[in-house]
Amino acid sequence: MIRPLLLLSVLILCITSVHAQNNTSHSKKIKDSTKEKKIELKIMPYLSYNRNLKVMLGVIPMANYKLNPNDSISPKSMSGIAGVYTTNGSYFAAVFNRWFFSENKWRVAFFGATGNHLSQFFMEDVDVSGFYDYDTNTTMVSAAVKRQITESLYGGLTYTYSFFDTVYEDDVQPASKTKVNALEVNMLYDSRNSQYYPTKGINTQVRLVTYPEWFGNEASANKFITNYNTYFPMRQDNDVLAARFSGQFGLGDVPFEQQETIGGKDIRGYSEGKYRGDGLISLQGEYRYNFNQKMGLVGFAGIATIYGSTNEDFDWDAYPGFGVGYRYNVFNGMKFNVGLDAAVGKDDWGIYFRIGESF
């Protein structure tokens, strides 16, 4: 999957992560307000930079709202569009929706994107080892539905269609056109006390993604994806200590475009696209320090590893990353941050514009 789309998917998941309640400060503000807006629209600028895509510029208009004003249990739903252009010539456009209804018993999501990604990857098994460029045109559509099983447990299904048209520099690999039909079964446990800025609780998910040949795929492959996020209030509930474990395990013949690359959400500090493989495992922590109601700082550190790389020397090595960031609360009625992170990795670094928290 192309990196801008992965980055956008990560941002969308950050700003629309599922939960049934808002935190205490948010609830107090809502009670104190005379009238809550039915639809709140925000236009978010997008500005970032890394060593691969260079400067990334864009805009993300989005709105949150209640599908049923009489439903006091469901979180607000969210819809938006996004457009991003990078100075290395990449671009993409996307639309996203996440709906909560029937007293949070049902959750439905839709995502669609198209774009062109100019990037690079590292190869050793060629005459001259080093980075080689590739150009991928991608179209993606995904629809997901989840049903509440118990108070904090959900189960669901997801269908994703992707089309990749990839050309490689100097023909170091054959050009390819790949259509992918993915079916996913997932389970989610979410006991967080806030949808957008949790201060305590657990959010853990297990996903089994399959690409069977009988469903129109050229080769059979599977992915097992799991993550575990936990949150602890600190400094009299003013700050938060957050921790995350994540694992993406590719099984079978994983296409190049669907390999995992270290960088972005797991782990920040890698932007060259050098370390990629069939699977990725990471562990990280982040301290979120709020020095007033509108602004805060974060400090984070983590470590990751990969397997199934075309460069065997990269497999199971340790890839640390650490950095700092700034946060600003853009909404009046709830805690919802945007910000900027700077991170350093192993012979690499990156700057990340953040909409919502990293996890």
KETI-263722 format. One record per residue (C-alpha): residue number from 1; residue in one letter; z, x negated, y negated. Coordinates in nm, 2 decimals. Each point is the difference from the previous one (the first is absolute). Example, Ala and Ser with C-alpha at 12.3 -4.5 7.8 and 13.67 -1.06 7.14 Angstrom:
<sites>
(site 1,A,(0.78,-1.23,0.45)) (site 2,S,(-0.07,-0.14,-0.34)) 
</sites>
This chain:
<sites>
(site 1,M,(0.00,0.00,0.00)) (site 2,I,(-0.09,-0.15,-0.34)) (site 3,R,(0.28,-0.14,-0.20)) (site 4,P,(-0.03,0.21,-0.31)) (site 5,L,(0.02,0.31,0.21)) (site 6,L,(0.30,-0.14,0.19)) (site 7,L,(0.16,-0.07,-0.34)) (site 8,L,(-0.08,0.35,-0.12)) (site 9,S,(0.13,0.15,0.32)) (site 10,V,(0.32,-0.20,-0.03)) (site 11,L,(0.05,0.12,-0.37)) (site 12,I,(-0.07,0.36,0.09)) (site 13,L,(0.25,-0.01,0.28)) (site 14,C,(0.25,-0.16,-0.23)) (site 15,I,(-0.03,0.27,-0.27)) (site 16,T,(-0.03,0.29,0.25)) (site 17,S,(0.24,-0.11,0.28)) (site 18,V,(0.14,0.31,0.16)) (site 19,H,(0.36,0.13,-0.06)) (site 20,A,(0.17,0.34,-0.06)) (site 21,Q,(0.24,-0.08,-0.29)) (site 22,N,(0.02,-0.19,-0.33)) (site 23,N,(0.29,-0.23,-0.09)) (site 24,T,(0.31,0.10,-0.18)) (site 25,S,(-0.11,-0.12,-0.34)) (site 26,H,(-0.33,0.18,0.03)) (site 27,S,(0.18,0.33,0.10)) (site 28,K,(0.23,-0.03,-0.30)) (site 29,K,(-0.29,-0.05,-0.24)) (site 30,I,(-0.18,0.30,0.14)) (site 31,K,(0.31,0.22,-0.03)) (site 32,D,(0.05,-0.12,-0.36)) (site 33,S,(-0.35,0.07,-0.10)) (site 34,T,(-0.08,0.34,-0.15)) (site 35,K,(-0.33,0.04,0.18)) (site 36,E,(-0.18,-0.20,0.27)) (site 37,K,(-0.37,-0.05,-0.04)) (site 38,K,(-0.21,0.18,0.27)) (site 39,I,(-0.25,-0.29,0.00)) (site 40,E,(0.07,-0.34,-0.13)) (site 41,L,(-0.30,-0.22,-0.05)) (site 42,K,(0.01,-0.38,-0.04)) (site 43,I,(-0.28,-0.24,-0.05)) (site 44,M,(0.09,-0.34,0.14)) (site 45,P,(-0.19,-0.32,-0.10)) (site 46,Y,(-0.06,-0.24,0.28)) (site 47,L,(0.00,-0.38,-0.08)) (site 48,S,(0.04,-0.27,0.25)) (site 49,Y,(-0.12,-0.35,0.10)) (site 50,N,(-0.04,-0.21,0.30)) (site 51,R,(-0.19,-0.31,0.11)) (site 52,N,(-0.24,0.20,0.21)) (site 53,L,(-0.10,0.31,-0.20)) (site 54,K,(0.09,-0.15,-0.34)) (site 55,V,(0.08,0.24,-0.28)) (site 56,M,(0.03,0.37,0.12)) (site 57,L,(-0.03,0.27,-0.26)) (site 58,G,(0.02,0.37,0.06)) (site 59,V,(0.16,0.34,-0.08)) (site 60,I,(0.19,0.24,0.23)) (site 61,P,(0.05,0.36,-0.14)) (site 62,M,(0.25,0.19,0.21)) (site 63,A,(0.20,0.32,-0.01)) (site 64,N,(0.31,0.13,0.17)) (site 65,Y,(0.08,0.36,0.04)) (site 66,K,(0.16,0.27,0.22)) (site 67,L,(-0.23,0.19,0.23)) (site 68,N,(0.25,0.28,0.00)) (site 69,P,(0.23,0.02,-0.31)) (site 70,N,(0.25,0.20,0.21)) (site 71,D,(0.03,-0.27,0.26)) (site 72,S,(0.31,-0.20,-0.10)) (site 73,I,(0.00,-0.22,0.31)) (site 74,S,(-0.35,-0.15,0.01)) (site 75,P,(-0.06,-0.31,-0.21)) (site 76,K,(-0.27,0.01,-0.26)) (site 77,S,(-0.36,-0.04,0.12)) (site 78,M,(-0.23,-0.26,-0.15)) (site 79,S,(-0.37,-0.03,-0.06)) (site 80,G,(-0.21,-0.27,-0.17)) (site 81,I,(-0.31,-0.20,-0.03)) (site 82,A,(-0.05,-0.37,-0.04)) (site 83,G,(-0.27,-0.24,-0.12)) (site 84,V,(0.03,-0.38,0.01)) (site 85,Y,(-0.25,-0.28,-0.09)) (site 86,T,(0.06,-0.37,0.06)) (site 87,T,(-0.15,-0.29,-0.18)) (site 88,N,(-0.14,-0.15,0.33)) (site 89,G,(-0.23,0.31,0.02)) (site 90,S,(0.21,0.23,0.23)) (site 91,Y,(0.06,0.36,-0.08)) (site 92,F,(0.13,0.32,0.15)) (site 93,A,(0.08,0.36,-0.07)) (site 94,A,(0.24,0.23,0.18)) (site 95,V,(0.16,0.34,0.01)) (site 96,F,(0.34,0.07,0.15)) (site 97,N,(0.22,0.30,0.06)) (site 98,R,(0.34,0.05,0.17)) (site 99,W,(0.14,0.35,0.03)) (site 100,F,(0.35,0.12,0.09)) (site 101,F,(0.06,0.37,0.07)) (site 102,S,(0.18,0.27,0.21)) (site 103,E,(0.35,-0.15,-0.10)) (site 104,N,(-0.12,-0.35,0.10)) (site 105,K,(-0.08,0.11,0.35)) (site 106,W,(-0.37,-0.10,-0.04)) (site 107,R,(-0.15,-0.31,-0.16)) (site 108,V,(-0.38,-0.04,-0.04)) (site 109,A,(-0.18,-0.30,-0.14)) (site 110,F,(-0.37,-0.07,-0.08)) (site 111,F,(-0.16,-0.33,-0.11)) (site 112,G,(-0.36,-0.10,-0.07)) (site 113,A,(-0.15,-0.32,-0.14)) (site 114,T,(-0.32,-0.18,-0.04)) (site 115,G,(-0.08,-0.35,-0.14)) (site 116,N,(-0.14,-0.35,0.03)) (site 117,H,(0.23,-0.29,0.08)) (site 118,L,(-0.10,-0.36,-0.06)) (site 119,S,(0.26,-0.23,0.16)) (site 120,Q,(0.04,-0.30,0.22)) (site 121,F,(0.15,-0.11,0.33)) (site 122,F,(0.08,-0.34,0.16)) (site 123,M,(-0.19,-0.15,0.29)) (site 124,E,(0.06,-0.32,0.20)) (site 125,D,(-0.25,0.04,0.29)) (site 126,V,(-0.31,-0.09,-0.22)) (site 127,D,(-0.17,-0.32,-0.11)) (site 128,V,(0.20,0.01,-0.33)) (site 129,S,(0.35,0.16,0.02)) (site 130,G,(0.11,0.20,-0.30)) (site 131,F,(-0.03,0.33,-0.18)) (site 132,Y,(-0.32,0.21,0.04)) (site 133,D,(-0.08,0.30,-0.21)) (site 134,Y,(-0.08,0.34,0.14)) (site 135,D,(-0.12,0.33,-0.15)) (site 136,T,(0.12,0.33,0.14)) (site 137,N,(-0.11,0.35,-0.11)) (site 138,T,(0.26,0.25,0.13)) (site 139,T,(0.04,0.38,0.01)) (site 140,M,(0.32,0.15,0.13)) (site 141,V,(0.14,0.35,0.04)) (site 142,S,(0.34,0.08,0.15)) (site 143,A,(0.20,0.33,0.06)) (site 144,A,(0.35,0.02,0.13)) (site 145,V,(0.25,0.28,0.08)) (site 146,K,(0.37,-0.03,0.09)) (site 147,R,(0.24,0.27,0.12)) (site 148,Q,(0.38,-0.01,-0.03)) (site 149,I,(0.17,-0.03,0.34)) (site 150,T,(0.36,-0.04,-0.12)) (site 151,E,(0.16,-0.05,-0.34)) (site 152,S,(-0.13,-0.36,-0.04)) (site 153,L,(-0.25,-0.03,0.28)) (site 154,Y,(-0.37,0.08,-0.03)) (site 155,G,(-0.29,-0.03,0.24)) (site 156,G,(-0.37,0.00,-0.09)) (site 157,L,(-0.37,-0.07,0.06)) (site 158,T,(-0.25,-0.19,-0.22)) (site 159,Y,(-0.38,-0.03,0.02)) (site 160,T,(-0.18,-0.28,-0.18)) (site 161,Y,(-0.37,-0.06,-0.03)) (site 162,S,(-0.12,-0.34,-0.13)) (site 163,F,(-0.34,-0.16,-0.05)) (site 164,F,(-0.03,-0.38,-0.06)) (site 165,D,(-0.32,-0.18,-0.09)) (site 166,T,(0.08,-0.38,-0.01)) (site 167,V,(-0.22,-0.30,-0.08)) (site 168,Y,(0.14,-0.36,0.03)) (site 169,E,(-0.08,-0.31,-0.20)) (site 170,D,(-0.24,-0.24,0.17)) (site 171,D,(-0.01,0.23,0.31)) (site 172,V,(0.32,-0.16,0.13)) (site 173,Q,(0.04,0.34,0.18)) (site 174,P,(-0.26,0.26,0.08)) (site 175,A,(-0.04,0.28,-0.26)) (site 176,S,(0.15,0.32,0.13)) (site 177,K,(0.01,0.37,-0.06)) (site 178,T,(0.30,0.17,0.16)) (site 179,K,(0.10,0.37,0.02)) (site 180,V,(0.36,0.06,0.10)) (site 181,N,(0.17,0.32,0.10)) (site 182,A,(0.37,-0.03,0.03)) (site 183,L,(0.26,0.24,0.14)) (site 184,E,(0.36,-0.06,-0.08)) (site 185,V,(0.33,0.14,0.14)) (site 186,N,(0.30,-0.07,-0.21)) (site 187,M,(0.37,0.06,-0.02)) (site 188,L,(0.20,-0.03,-0.33)) (site 189,Y,(0.38,-0.01,-0.05)) (site 190,D,(0.10,0.02,-0.37)) (site 191,S,(0.36,0.03,-0.12)) (site 192,R,(-0.05,-0.15,-0.35)) (site 193,N,(0.16,0.17,-0.29)) (site 194,S,(-0.31,-0.02,-0.22)) (site 195,Q,(-0.37,0.02,0.04)) (site 196,Y,(-0.10,-0.25,-0.27)) (site 197,Y,(0.31,-0.22,-0.05)) (site 198,P,(0.23,0.01,0.30)) (site 199,T,(0.35,-0.16,-0.04)) (site 200,K,(0.12,0.06,0.35)) (site 201,G,(-0.13,0.12,0.34)) (site 202,I,(-0.26,-0.09,0.26)) (site 203,N,(-0.38,0.05,0.01)) (site 204,T,(-0.15,-0.11,0.33)) (site 205,Q,(-0.34,0.09,0.16)) (site 206,V,(-0.18,-0.06,0.32)) (site 207,R,(-0.38,0.04,0.02)) (site 208,L,(-0.24,-0.02,0.29)) (site 209,V,(-0.36,-0.03,-0.11)) (site 210,T,(-0.28,0.01,0.25)) (site 211,Y,(-0.38,-0.05,-0.03)) (site 212,P,(-0.14,0.13,0.33)) (site 213,E,(-0.37,-0.05,0.09)) (site 214,W,(-0.03,0.37,0.10)) (site 215,F,(0.08,0.08,-0.37)) (site 216,G,(-0.31,-0.18,-0.13)) (site 217,N,(0.14,-0.35,-0.03)) (site 218,E,(-0.21,-0.30,0.12)) (site 219,A,(0.30,-0.17,0.16)) (site 220,S,(0.34,0.13,0.11)) (site 221,A,(0.30,-0.13,-0.19)) (site 222,N,(0.36,0.10,-0.08)) (site 223,K,(0.26,-0.08,-0.26)) (site 224,F,(0.38,0.04,0.02)) (site 225,I,(0.16,0.01,-0.35)) (site 226,T,(0.37,0.02,-0.08)) (site 227,N,(0.21,-0.05,-0.30)) (site 228,Y,(0.37,0.03,-0.08)) (site 229,N,(0.13,0.02,-0.36)) (site 230,T,(0.36,0.03,-0.09)) (site 231,Y,(0.18,0.02,-0.34)) (site 232,F,(0.35,-0.08,-0.12)) (site 233,P,(0.15,0.09,-0.34)) (site 234,M,(0.14,-0.29,-0.19)) (site 235,R,(0.21,-0.06,-0.32)) (site 236,Q,(0.15,0.35,-0.03)) (site 237,D,(-0.33,0.16,0.10)) (site 238,N,(-0.19,-0.16,-0.28)) (site 239,D,(-0.20,-0.23,0.22)) (site 240,V,(-0.16,0.01,0.34)) (site 241,L,(-0.03,-0.25,0.28)) (site 242,A,(-0.31,0.08,0.22)) (site 243,A,(-0.11,-0.15,0.33)) (site 244,R,(-0.32,0.05,0.20)) (site 245,F,(-0.13,-0.09,0.34)) (site 246,S,(-0.37,0.06,0.07)) (site 247,G,(-0.22,-0.06,0.30)) (site 248,Q,(-0.37,0.07,0.05)) (site 249,F,(-0.12,-0.07,0.35)) (site 250,G,(-0.37,0.01,0.08)) (site 251,L,(-0.09,0.05,0.36)) (site 252,G,(-0.35,-0.04,0.15)) (site 253,D,(-0.32,-0.08,-0.19)) (site 254,V,(0.12,0.02,-0.36)) (site 255,P,(-0.30,-0.01,-0.25)) (site 256,F,(0.01,-0.26,-0.28)) (site 257,E,(0.04,0.26,-0.27)) (site 258,Q,(0.31,0.14,0.17)) (site 259,Q,(0.18,-0.32,0.05)) (site 260,E,(0.33,-0.05,-0.18)) (site 261,T,(0.03,-0.25,-0.29)) (site 262,I,(0.32,-0.14,-0.13)) (site 263,G,(0.04,0.10,-0.37)) (site 264,G,(0.07,0.31,-0.21)) (site 265,K,(0.28,0.21,0.15)) (site 266,D,(0.08,-0.23,0.29)) (site 267,I,(0.04,-0.28,-0.13)) (site 268,R,(-0.05,-0.04,-0.38)) (site 269,G,(-0.12,-0.35,-0.11)) (site 270,Y,(-0.32,-0.02,0.20)) (site 271,S,(-0.33,0.10,-0.17)) (site 272,E,(-0.27,-0.23,0.14)) (site 273,G,(-0.05,0.20,0.32)) (site 274,K,(0.04,-0.32,0.21)) (site 275,Y,(0.25,0.12,0.26)) (site 276,R,(-0.13,0.29,0.20)) (site 277,G,(0.02,0.11,0.36)) (site 278,D,(0.03,0.29,0.24)) (site 279,G,(0.37,0.05,-0.07)) (site 280,L,(0.26,-0.07,-0.26)) (site 281,I,(0.38,0.00,0.00)) (site 282,S,(0.21,-0.03,-0.31)) (site 283,L,(0.36,0.02,-0.13)) (site 284,Q,(0.10,0.02,-0.37)) (site 285,G,(0.28,0.09,-0.24)) (site 286,E,(0.00,0.11,-0.36)) (site 287,Y,(0.28,0.03,-0.26)) (site 288,R,(-0.07,0.26,-0.28)) (site 289,Y,(0.20,-0.06,-0.31)) (site 290,N,(0.00,0.27,-0.27)) (site 291,F,(0.13,-0.13,-0.34)) (site 292,N,(-0.05,0.35,-0.16)) (site 293,Q,(-0.15,0.34,0.09)) (site 294,K,(-0.36,-0.10,-0.08)) (site 295,M,(-0.03,-0.36,0.10)) (site 296,G,(0.09,-0.23,0.29)) (site 297,L,(-0.07,-0.32,0.18)) (site 298,V,(-0.06,-0.08,0.37)) (site 299,G,(0.03,-0.31,0.21)) (site 300,F,(-0.15,-0.01,0.35)) (site 301,A,(-0.05,-0.24,0.30)) (site 302,G,(-0.15,0.04,0.34)) (site 303,I,(-0.17,-0.17,0.29)) (site 304,A,(-0.30,0.11,0.22)) (site 305,T,(-0.20,-0.12,0.30)) (site 306,I,(-0.34,0.10,0.16)) (site 307,Y,(-0.17,-0.02,0.33)) (site 308,G,(-0.36,0.04,0.13)) (site 309,S,(-0.15,-0.21,-0.28)) (site 310,T,(-0.34,-0.16,0.04)) (site 311,N,(0.18,-0.32,-0.11)) (site 312,E,(0.25,-0.06,0.28)) (site 313,D,(0.21,-0.24,-0.21)) (site 314,F,(0.10,0.30,-0.22)) (site 315,D,(0.15,0.20,0.29)) (site 316,W,(0.37,0.04,0.00)) (site 317,D,(0.06,-0.23,-0.29)) (site 318,A,(0.26,0.09,-0.27)) (site 319,Y,(-0.14,0.13,-0.34)) (site 320,P,(0.28,0.04,-0.26)) (site 321,G,(-0.04,0.17,-0.33)) (site 322,F,(0.24,0.06,-0.29)) (site 323,G,(-0.02,0.11,-0.37)) (site 324,V,(0.13,0.21,-0.28)) (site 325,G,(-0.12,0.32,-0.18)) (site 326,Y,(0.05,0.23,-0.30)) (site 327,R,(0.04,0.38,0.02)) (site 328,Y,(-0.04,0.28,-0.25)) (site 329,N,(0.09,0.37,0.06)) (site 330,V,(-0.29,0.21,-0.13)) (site 331,F,(0.12,0.35,0.07)) (site 332,N,(0.27,0.18,-0.20)) (site 333,G,(0.10,0.24,0.28)) (site 334,M,(0.04,-0.24,0.29)) (site 335,K,(0.03,-0.37,0.10)) (site 336,F,(-0.36,-0.12,0.05)) (site 337,N,(-0.09,-0.36,-0.08)) (site 338,V,(-0.31,-0.20,-0.08)) (site 339,G,(0.02,-0.38,-0.04)) (site 340,L,(-0.14,-0.34,0.06)) (site 341,D,(0.09,-0.25,0.28)) (site 342,A,(-0.07,-0.38,0.02)) (site 343,A,(0.03,-0.16,0.34)) (site 344,V,(-0.05,-0.34,0.16)) (site 345,G,(-0.10,-0.05,0.37)) (site 346,K,(-0.10,-0.29,0.22)) (site 347,D,(-0.27,-0.19,-0.22)) (site 348,D,(-0.07,0.33,-0.17)) (site 349,W,(0.12,0.24,-0.27)) (site 350,G,(-0.07,0.35,-0.14)) (site 351,I,(0.07,0.24,-0.28)) (site 352,Y,(0.04,0.37,0.09)) (site 353,F,(-0.01,0.31,-0.22)) (site 354,R,(0.25,0.24,0.16)) (site 355,I,(-0.01,0.38,-0.02)) (site 356,G,(0.32,0.12,0.18)) (site 357,E,(0.22,-0.24,0.20)) (site 358,S,(-0.13,-0.25,0.24)) (site 359,F,(0.16,0.19,0.29)) 
</sites>
